[in-house]
Amino acid sequence: MKYFVSAGEISGDLHLSYLVSAMNKIDNNTSFFGVAGKHSKEAGVTVIQDIDELAIMGFWEALKKYKFLKNKVYEYIEFIKKEKIKKVLLVDYGGFNLKFMELLQKHVEGVEIYYYIPPKVWIWGEKRIEKLRRVDHIVVIFPWEVEFYKKHGIDVIYYGNPFLDIYKRISKRGEKILLLPGSRKKEVQNLLPIMLEVVEKSVNEIFILKLAKKDHLKWINLDISKYKNLEVIDNLSLQDVVKQSKYSIAASGTVILELALLGLPGVVIYKIDRLTGLIGKYILKLKYVSLPNLALDREVYRELLQGDCKRDNILEAIQNIDKNREYFEDQISEIIKKLGGNNIIEKYAKFFLEGK
């Protein structure tokens, strides 16, 4: 069986890679083609579009790339027709994938569409759920999504969060502070200078800066060598750096959930351009942006966003973690319990292969 896949971003590519690996173990007659990155390529996907070219952040960037992305959709549709592919697996990346789905259904008959990790319509407004009704199968990875879709008369598949199969809690950890400024250019440019202010102020602490790629340092106009209490790393896994750390300062995103499952408390920071921030303020309807906080409906990971994303606020937040370590360890245990399950990825893989 041939599948066309469309991930679009690093987190989706990671989830797709787990799924593809599990599906190939169950049925070695499957083949995958499409939009993905290095993780899925290693898992066996034939990449016809690398996600590095698709990475966008903010409304302005999306508008600038609109024509480029629309042309890509028609390229994928022609590929699907040529290869006679009957199953399409969309992973996250809602702004692109929903439009792709719409045009795919318009131009290709008989295609079965699965949406794995659909857009967070429970955050960004419920109007988009009408587009999702047109998907053949919706597969979610958070427990609260099941009730949300049920409220709208839509049945979804849920077996648990896949990361629980990948990330196991690390009990014995070191005393360094982990810095994770994100992987996009704008994230690094906006967040890393603020992180470095924290490093400069905290001379008695040792920090680990984990970058997606070491050459991302060229995105900021700062001499990183002057920070003697900072180690720069790009070749260790997240698990390896968590083993050395007591807590983290990280860009908002999927990595916060990964840190929670690994047992590492921390602070969530984010800062985007003013226009995107203003639009987001009016669209965003939830109290929290971080998945661990959403899971418990309380702020376990302090969220310092936009104007609150300042050095002194970050220092105050990490001092609070230091004073209340036992409390935060207990809260993380609750997060892990809330998202619990076993053999989760295998269950999802069987569903995509067998429909049950």
Helices and strands as residue ranges (DSSP letters): E 2-6, H 10-26, E 31-36, H 38-43, E 45-50, G 51-53, H 59-64, H 66-83, E 87-91, H 94-107, E 112-116, H 121-124, G 126-128, H 129-132, E 137-139, H 143-151, H 163-166, E 176-180, H 185-201, E 207-210, G 214-219, G 224-226, E 230-233, H 238-242, E 245-251, H 254-262, E 266-270, H 274-283, H 291-296, E 302-305, G 306-308, H 311-323, H 325-338, H 344-354
